[in-house]
Amino acid sequence: MEVFLFVYNLFVISTLLRSTEIYTTAPPPCTNVIDNCFNFGIFVCHDKRYRAWAANNCRLYCGYCGDTGFYGKCRYKGVTYHQGETWTDGCDYDCECVDGHTGRYSCKNR
């Protein structure tokens, strides 16, 4: 009788486990709510005073769409660059994406 109850209980438990569905909440879309995030500058993404605002309004610009920071990229004047990539800003600056995980870039006079 004990073996029967054990097998029966095991059957019930395994049936319950198989029929249990797990739902997760989808993350918010990876978009900017406002169109001019770049006008505020990248510091709003890192400054603790503005971080919550930036996460709600500038998710894409600030790289808050996942758990890897800026996805290994930098954004400069609305354009995305990969870590190590260089570009020129007109005749004034030579720039480089220095740290894609924080979005840090460096620009020097030409």
N, C-alpha and C positions, 0 to 999 in steps of 0.2 A: 504494500500500500504506500509506503514512504517513497519508493522509487517512482510510482505512478504520479504522486503529488509533485515530486521534484521535476519530472519530465513535463507535466502539465503546466506548472509554474514557469518553467523555462520557455515553453511554447508561448504562453501568454505574454511574458516579458519580451521575447524576441518579436512577436507580432506587434506589440505596442511600439517598440523601438523602430520597426520598419515603417509603421504608418505615421510616425511623427514627422511633420514637415517643419523645416526650419526656414524662417524668413529673415532676411537682413534688410536694413533700410538702405536704399540706394543713396549714394552720395549726391550732393547737389551737382548740377551740370557744371562742367569746366568752362565757364564763360565769365566775362566781365559784365556786371550789371550796368555799369556806366561806360560810356565810350571814351573817356579821357583820363584813364588811370595813369598813363605816362606823364600827364601834366603834374601830378602830385609827387612824382619822383619815387625811386625805389625805397627810400628810407621809410615810407609809410608801411611797407611790408614787414620791416624789422623792428620798428619802434613800438615798444609795448603799449604806448598810449593809443596807437592807431591800428594795431594788429587785428583786433576784432572787426573794425570797420573795413579794413583791407580784405580780410577773409570773406566778408559778405559781399563786398562791392567789386573787388578786383582779383578774384580767384585765379584767373588765367595769367594776368600780368604778374602777380606776385608768386605764382607757382604753388598755390595751395591746393592743387588738384590731386595730389598724391602724397605719399610719405617720403619722397626723395627730393624734397625741396623744389628746386627750379628745373628738375628733370635734366640736369647737366647742361643747362643753357643760361644765357644772359639775354636780357632785353634792353635795347637801346633805341630810343625814339621810335618805338613801335615795331622794331625789327628784332627777330630772334637770332642769336648766334650761339654756336656750340662752344663748349669749353676749349680753349686754345685757338679758336678762330680769331682772325684779325680783320679789321676794316678801317676805312678812312671816313672821317666826317668832313666832307668838303676839303677845303685847303687848310683847315685849322688843326685837326687832330688825327693821330694814329691811335687806334684803340685795339684792345684785346680782351676777350672773355677770360678772366683769370680764374674764377671759381664758379662753376655752373651750379653747385649745390646751394650757394647763397645768392647767386645772380650778380656777383661782384665783377665789375669790369674796370679796366684802367685805360685812361686816355692821356696821351702826352702831346705837347705841342709838336707840330711838324717842323 
